[in-house]
Amino acid sequence: MNILKFITAGSVDDGKSTLIGRLLYDTNSILDDQLEAIQKANRKNDDGTVDLAILTDGLKAEREQGITIDVAYKYFQTERRKFIIADAPGHIQYTRNMITGASNSDLIIILVDARKGVIEQTKRHSFIAKLLSLKQVLVCVNKMDMVDYEQAVFENIKTDYEKLARNLKLEHVDFIPVSALKGDNIVAKSDRISWYTGPTLLDYLENVEFEEKNNSSWRFPVQWVIRPQTAELPDYRGYAGRVLGEGLTVGDEVVVLPSGVRSSIKSIELNQIELDAAHNGQSVILHLSDDIDISRGDFIVSATNAALSERSFEANISWFENKALDMNQVYLLQNHSKVTKIKIPEILYKFDVNTQERIYDEDIRLNDIGRIVVKAADDVVFDLNRDFPENARAIIVDPRNNLTVGALIVEDFA
């Protein structure tokens, strides 16, 4: 059974948490003790029904204010598929939390309030989906019950968003009219939206498939070097990590980066069982044919399609910190388990999230998205976003306080 990871995003009070709560409730995926706790929470909707948004609002501050602050993860499954759901906050000051959830997702559900249409946060989250190369966008036009289920309202929003999608070059976008509060088109087809002939939300999630890039390459960031040096295992040398991409098999010729030393895969180990191949997302131990000096943070990559190893590159950045980006400050770049000192000597431009136009001669401040030049003290192993998105992402840490102040996506050579 395959796993679909998706995130819900949108503006404040668009109904993201309610949508997830309704999806879990109508698929009987809520445990009895969870349901009892929700009923005792004393948060009611206008019609007297239980507020299902409580299911994902786990923080005390979230329940008190009726908003989502941090990303909440929920898990459920049907006969067709397993699901990992990330419920992202809608407030602009929590954009960093939304990016965290979206970076691990295959699909994004963008909720649009039928009364408000496409607004700034809709554009911001759609822009982030494009930057992160998410494979699919589903626009759920929510609160259709509050506009009398009018088809014209849905069609107008669809037209507006399609224009935005063309500007952003979003290739795979679908639309569903729903009411998370009333349950229309969430799990069961709605008689009140009879003019809509497409799938329900659950049908869509169970059946959506993605067009995978024809890229059989793989990357293996080394998380740990295993050297027991015991009497039973005097010569054991294994490299533990998580596979990115497909095609890793015994006998493959490999390059270790950044050193550039070549070898081949002698064996692949998982739970003390030897495998012929390892697949995307698997955590395994690799054994190489040669004894090589490899450390945590190094990369083992395919020799036929190696990653890049450079000290200078251009990247899109999303800034998380209240203080503006300081071009005189030394930051830390964390790419998988590798940490490297960097400076950002140049801000090329910022993006206007409403128009997607470039803005020049501006600082990068909280929640800004822009293009920068990065200079690193040591070689950084990466791929360009257009070639291998999973290995084009990193975070920026301020060494003065160990706070994560930004996230970046490598886009080009500097």
Phi, psi and omega per residue, in radians:
M1 nan 2.148 -3.115
N2 -1.385 2.829 -3.078
I3 -1.983 2.313 3.060
L4 -1.916 2.134 3.079
K5 -1.829 2.119 3.140
F6 -2.425 2.778 -3.125
I7 -2.193 2.532 3.014
T8 -1.793 2.363 -3.116
A9 -2.466 2.863 -3.125
G10 2.713 -3.049 -3.106
S11 -1.443 3.076 -3.140
V12 -1.080 2.353 3.071
D13 1.149 0.401 3.043
D14 -1.385 -0.215 3.057
G15 1.756 0.444 -3.101
K16 -1.109 -0.874 -3.116
S17 -1.159 -0.630 3.110
T18 -1.154 -0.675 3.117
L19 -1.065 -0.796 3.132
I20 -1.160 -0.762 3.104
G21 -1.022 -0.737 3.115
R22 -1.144 -0.719 3.135
L23 -1.081 -0.762 3.132
L24 -1.216 -0.698 -3.112
Y25 -1.162 -0.792 -3.072
D26 -1.329 -0.237 3.053
T27 -1.765 0.197 3.133
N28 0.979 0.715 -3.105
S29 -1.802 0.171 3.120
I30 -1.784 2.213 3.116
L31 -1.187 2.719 -3.076
D32 -1.039 -0.714 -3.119
D33 -1.215 -0.554 3.060
Q34 -1.165 -0.752 -3.138
L35 -1.121 -0.687 3.118
E36 -1.131 -0.697 3.118
A37 -1.127 -0.688 3.110
I38 -1.099 -0.742 -3.114
Q39 -1.153 -0.488 -3.132
K40 -1.527 -0.091 -3.044
A41 -1.307 -0.220 3.066
N42 1.120 0.412 2.998
R43 -1.837 2.057 -3.066
K44 -2.079 2.639 2.994
N45 -1.416 3.021 -3.100
D46 -1.063 -0.509 -3.120
D47 -1.589 0.135 3.089
G48 1.566 -0.089 3.137
T49 -1.369 2.820 -3.128
V50 -1.199 2.448 3.115
D51 -1.380 1.833 -3.078
L52 -1.264 -0.222 3.121
A53 -1.121 -0.384 -3.135
I54 -1.052 -0.458 -3.079
L55 -1.031 -0.624 -3.140
T56 -1.799 -0.242 3.104
D57 -1.500 1.482 -3.030
G58 -1.523 -0.430 -3.126
L59 -1.340 2.559 3.131
K60 -1.022 -0.752 -3.137
A61 -1.117 -0.562 3.122
E62 -1.176 -0.739 -3.112
R63 -1.253 -0.612 3.128
E64 -1.182 -0.709 -3.061
Q65 -1.636 -0.229 -3.112
G66 1.239 0.538 3.127
I67 -2.283 2.906 3.025
T68 -1.775 2.289 -3.105
I69 -1.912 -0.839 -3.129
D70 -1.996 2.857 3.124
V71 -1.223 2.255 3.075
A72 -1.946 2.342 -3.117
Y73 -1.877 2.344 3.088
K74 -2.279 2.656 -3.066
Y75 -2.273 2.384 3.003
F76 -2.747 2.967 3.139
Q77 -2.586 2.703 3.012
T78 -2.100 -3.026 3.126
E79 -1.181 -0.375 -3.065
R80 -1.673 -0.495 -2.950
R81 -2.813 2.742 2.947
K82 -1.772 2.617 -3.067
F83 -2.303 2.443 2.946
I84 -2.091 2.044 -3.047
I85 -1.884 2.325 3.013
A86 -1.962 2.068 3.101
D87 -1.680 1.930 -3.025
A88 -1.682 2.588 3.084
P89 -1.227 2.695 -3.112
G90 -1.741 -0.334 -3.131
H91 -1.118 2.487 -3.089
I92 -1.099 -0.564 -3.119
Q93 -1.237 -0.194 3.112
Y94 -1.885 0.420 3.121
T95 -1.012 -0.622 3.140
R96 -1.046 -0.639 3.114
N97 -1.175 -0.668 3.123
M98 -1.110 -0.720 -3.139
I99 -1.112 -0.670 3.113
T100 -1.013 -0.834 3.140
G101 -1.191 -0.680 -3.085
A102 -1.215 -0.505 -3.078
S103 -1.152 -0.335 3.138
N104 -1.894 0.268 -3.046
S105 -1.917 2.668 3.050
D106 -1.622 -0.538 -3.015
L107 -2.381 2.535 3.064
I108 -2.082 2.279 3.004
I109 -1.732 1.985 3.108
I110 -1.750 2.035 3.126
L111 -1.529 2.391 3.082
V112 -2.171 2.183 3.087
D113 -1.201 2.142 -3.080
A114 -1.032 -0.443 -3.119
R115 -1.423 -0.420 -3.024
K116 -1.840 -0.514 -3.117
G117 1.326 -2.775 -3.103
V118 -1.338 2.048 -3.108
I119 -2.122 -3.037 -3.024
E120 -1.039 -0.780 -3.125
Q121 -1.147 -0.558 3.042
T122 -1.034 -0.796 -3.129
K123 -1.190 -0.692 -3.130
R124 -1.092 -0.855 -3.102
H125 -1.192 -0.587 3.084
S126 -1.174 -0.680 3.112
F127 -1.123 -0.736 3.098
I128 -1.113 -0.688 3.101
A129 -1.046 -0.674 3.105
K130 -1.180 -0.782 -3.117
L131 -1.086 -0.620 -3.115
L132 -1.496 0.011 3.110
S133 1.006 0.717 3.079
L134 -1.121 2.497 -2.952
K135 -1.341 -0.454 -3.036
Q136 -2.599 2.491 3.046
V137 -2.106 2.219 3.045
L138 -2.046 2.095 3.101
V139 -1.678 2.001 3.058
C140 -1.759 1.961 3.075
V141 -1.445 1.810 -2.993
N142 -1.651 2.933 3.121
K143 1.107 0.638 3.078
M144 -1.102 -0.414 3.104
D145 -1.147 -0.402 -3.089
M146 -1.560 -0.049 3.043
V147 -2.149 0.443 3.083
D148 1.025 0.516 3.074
Y149 0.981 0.605 -3.098
E150 -1.254 2.195 3.137
Q151 -1.135 -0.621 -3.104
A152 -1.067 -0.626 3.122
V153 -1.111 -0.817 3.120
F154 -1.073 -0.796 -3.093
E155 -1.137 -0.646 3.125
N156 -1.155 -0.734 3.109
I157 -1.152 -0.707 3.118
K158 -1.051 -0.762 3.124
T159 -1.094 -0.756 3.136
D160 -1.105 -0.749 -3.094
Y161 -1.257 -0.612 3.101
E162 -1.071 -0.605 3.069
K163 -1.131 -0.764 3.096
L164 -1.085 -0.744 -3.129
A165 -1.082 -0.669 3.106
R166 -1.150 -0.714 3.128
N167 -1.109 -0.638 -3.118
L168 -1.537 -0.141 -3.079
K169 1.066 0.695 2.993
L170 -1.348 2.145 -2.966
E171 -1.588 -0.553 -3.023
H172 -2.145 1.689 -3.084
V173 -2.260 2.313 3.082
D174 -2.254 2.872 -3.042
F175 -2.358 2.419 3.052
I176 -2.430 2.232 3.011
P177 -1.449 2.258 -3.065
V178 -2.452 2.887 2.863
S179 -2.301 1.801 -3.122
A180 -1.123 -0.622 -3.117
L181 -1.142 -0.772 -3.083
K182 -1.601 -0.245 3.134
G183 1.540 0.224 -3.114
D184 -1.244 2.162 3.069
N185 1.092 0.384 3.053
I186 -1.521 -1.073 3.067
V187 -1.981 -0.718 -3.128
A188 -1.892 2.598 3.071
K189 -1.119 2.503 -3.085
S190 -1.755 2.215 3.046
D191 -1.216 -0.394 -3.101
R192 -1.403 -0.193 3.066
I193 -2.133 0.930 -3.051
S194 -1.141 -0.382 -3.140
W195 -1.259 -0.272 3.112
Y196 -1.602 2.190 -3.046
T197 -1.958 0.095 -3.111
G198 -1.468 -2.976 -3.093
P199 -1.334 2.783 2.949
T200 -1.284 3.004 3.127
L201 -1.054 -0.792 -3.125
L202 -1.131 -0.753 3.096
D203 -1.004 -0.760 -3.132
Y204 -1.079 -0.841 -3.097
L205 -1.141 -0.597 -3.130
E206 -1.252 -0.451 -2.983
N207 -2.003 -0.160 -3.086
V208 -1.130 2.386 3.095
E209 -2.208 2.710 -3.073
F210 -2.004 2.530 3.032
E211 -1.444 1.886 -3.128
E212 -1.402 2.491 3.056
K213 -1.137 2.535 3.103
N214 -1.366 1.235 -3.078
N215 -2.296 1.784 -3.071
S216 -1.586 0.212 -3.105
S217 -1.434 2.971 -3.108
W218 -2.609 2.822 3.076
R219 -2.345 2.575 3.139
F220 -2.358 1.578 3.059
P221 -1.218 2.213 -3.101
V222 -1.378 2.069 3.119
Q223 -1.568 -0.564 -3.055
W224 -2.767 2.466 3.037
V225 -1.748 2.140 -3.041
I226 -1.769 1.969 3.137
R227 -2.373 1.480 -3.094
P228 -1.104 -0.702 -3.117
Q229 0.912 0.781 3.084
T230 -1.751 3.014 3.119
A231 -1.109 -0.601 3.134
E232 -1.333 -0.550 -3.084
L233 -2.275 1.163 -3.057
P234 -1.224 -0.506 -3.055
D235 -1.982 0.219 -3.092
Y236 -1.178 2.240 3.066
R237 -2.483 1.901 -3.130
G238 -2.225 2.719 -3.119
Y239 -2.118 1.983 -3.067
A240 -1.628 2.463 3.115
G241 -3.112 -3.033 -3.104
R242 -2.082 2.301 -3.053
V243 -1.320 2.333 2.973
L244 -1.940 2.161 3.119
G245 1.580 -3.022 -3.060
E246 -2.169 2.758 3.009
G247 1.910 0.046 -3.115
L248 -1.328 2.017 -3.095
T249 -2.386 2.763 3.072
V250 -1.067 2.372 -3.127
G251 1.673 -0.193 3.139
D252 -1.061 2.429 2.971
E253 -1.352 2.346 -3.056
V254 -2.283 2.815 3.009
V255 -2.151 2.352 3.059
V256 -1.671 2.165 -3.128
L257 -2.004 2.527 0.209
P258 -1.564 0.027 -3.050
S259 -1.190 -0.550 -3.131
G260 1.484 0.107 3.131
V261 -1.247 2.444 -3.083
R262 -1.860 2.613 3.075
S263 -2.809 -2.787 3.074
S264 -2.533 2.796 -3.115
I265 -1.430 2.059 -3.136
K266 -1.428 -0.752 3.137
S267 -2.784 2.800 3.099
I268 -2.171 2.253 -3.037
E269 -2.121 2.358 3.063
L270 -2.450 2.009 -3.122
N271 0.938 0.771 3.112
Q272 1.124 0.339 3.065
I273 -2.041 2.328 3.133
E274 -1.465 2.367 -3.139
L275 -1.975 2.741 3.035
D276 -1.487 -0.460 -3.095
A277 -2.652 2.778 3.067
A278 -2.221 2.520 -3.015
H279 -1.991 2.925 -3.092
N280 -0.933 2.225 3.098
G281 1.608 -0.199 -3.138
Q282 -1.348 2.398 3.028
S283 -1.697 2.018 -3.027
V284 -2.392 3.076 3.037
I285 -2.040 2.201 3.102
L286 -1.740 2.487 2.994
H287 -2.087 2.283 -3.127
L288 -1.762 2.807 -3.105
S289 -1.281 -0.330 -3.086
D290 -2.155 2.621 3.028
D291 -1.400 1.933 -3.051
I292 -2.172 2.578 3.081
D293 -1.351 1.727 -3.138
I294 -2.154 2.378 -3.118
S295 -2.140 2.881 3.010
R296 -0.964 2.308 -3.118
G297 1.777 -0.312 3.049
D298 -1.294 2.876 3.140
F299 -2.089 2.372 2.927
I300 -1.837 2.114 -3.033
V301 -2.317 2.866 3.119
S302 -1.127 2.300 3.131
A303 -1.225 -0.416 -3.120
T304 -1.429 -0.314 3.138
N305 -2.631 1.274 -3.016
A306 -1.321 2.748 3.033
A307 -1.327 3.059 3.099
L308 -1.595 2.674 3.075
S309 -2.415 1.767 -2.996
E310 -2.409 2.873 3.071
R311 -1.911 -0.054 -3.106
S312 -2.493 2.337 3.136
F313 -2.837 2.866 3.044
E314 -1.753 2.513 -3.116
A315 -2.560 2.629 2.917
N316 -1.462 2.412 -3.077
I317 -2.232 2.497 2.961
S318 -2.029 2.155 -3.000
W319 -1.671 2.290 -3.023
F320 -1.836 -0.243 -2.930
E321 -1.680 2.591 3.101
N322 -1.129 -0.624 3.082
K323 -1.366 2.491 -3.128
A324 -1.164 2.732 3.055
L325 -1.025 2.284 -3.097
D326 -1.871 1.963 -3.098
M327 -1.265 -0.157 3.080
N328 -1.670 -0.135 -3.066
Q329 -1.542 2.483 2.991
V330 -1.524 2.157 3.098
Y331 -1.940 2.996 3.044
L332 -1.917 2.285 3.061
L333 -1.783 2.120 3.086
Q334 -1.896 1.978 3.108
N335 -2.017 1.813 -2.970
H336 1.019 -2.113 -3.105
S337 -1.722 0.073 -3.122
K338 -1.649 2.243 3.119
V339 -2.024 2.231 -3.061
T340 -2.340 2.456 3.048
K341 -1.281 2.376 3.132
I342 -2.414 2.835 2.893
K343 -2.268 2.695 3.129
I344 -2.011 1.573 -3.008
P345 -1.366 -0.250 -3.035
E346 -2.606 2.322 2.966
I347 -1.780 1.969 -3.066
L348 -1.299 -0.798 3.101
Y349 -3.038 2.926 2.992
K350 -1.942 2.843 3.060
F351 -1.814 2.359 2.927
D352 -1.449 1.959 -3.032
V353 -1.184 -0.335 3.130
N354 -1.403 -0.694 -3.065
T355 -1.931 -0.182 -3.064
Q356 1.118 0.240 3.100
E357 -1.423 2.784 3.139
R358 -1.548 2.437 3.097
I359 -2.058 2.233 -3.064
Y360 -1.859 2.819 3.072
D361 1.019 0.811 3.133
E362 -2.271 2.658 2.989
D363 -1.317 2.766 2.994
I364 -1.690 2.031 -3.092
R365 -2.114 -3.097 -3.078
L366 -0.862 2.223 3.099
N367 1.235 0.073 3.046
D368 -1.276 2.638 3.035
I369 -2.151 2.230 -3.081
G370 -2.655 -3.102 3.117
R371 -1.991 2.274 -3.082
I372 -2.277 2.908 2.962
V373 -1.866 2.330 -3.137
V374 -1.990 2.318 3.030
K375 -2.076 2.156 -3.065
A376 -1.891 2.656 3.120
A377 -1.299 -0.515 3.125
D378 -2.244 2.948 3.090
D379 -1.085 2.356 3.072
V380 -1.913 2.250 3.134
V381 -1.620 2.150 -3.079
F382 -2.755 3.018 2.940
D383 -2.163 2.769 3.020
L384 -1.291 2.571 -3.062
N385 -0.995 -0.641 -3.102
R386 -1.244 -0.336 -3.085
D387 -1.724 -0.704 -3.037
F388 -2.708 1.381 -3.011
P389 -0.959 -0.611 -3.077
E390 -1.113 -0.371 -3.141
N391 -1.999 0.412 3.122
A392 -1.959 0.126 -3.009
R393 -1.968 2.564 3.111
A394 -2.750 2.915 3.064
I395 -2.031 2.760 3.115
I396 -2.005 2.269 -3.097
V397 -2.063 2.405 3.049
D398 -1.505 1.995 -3.070
P399 -1.171 -0.254 -3.119
R400 -1.275 -0.481 -3.105
N401 -2.410 0.016 3.139
N402 1.089 0.417 3.075
L403 -1.518 2.459 3.014
T404 -1.349 2.005 -3.014
V405 -1.837 -0.158 -3.139
G406 -2.959 2.875 3.023
A407 -2.269 2.481 -3.107
L408 -2.340 2.784 3.118
I409 -2.281 2.114 -3.082
V410 -1.277 2.182 -3.050
E411 -1.976 -0.516 -3.038
D412 -2.842 3.010 3.052
F413 -1.399 2.612 3.122
A414 -1.645 nan nan
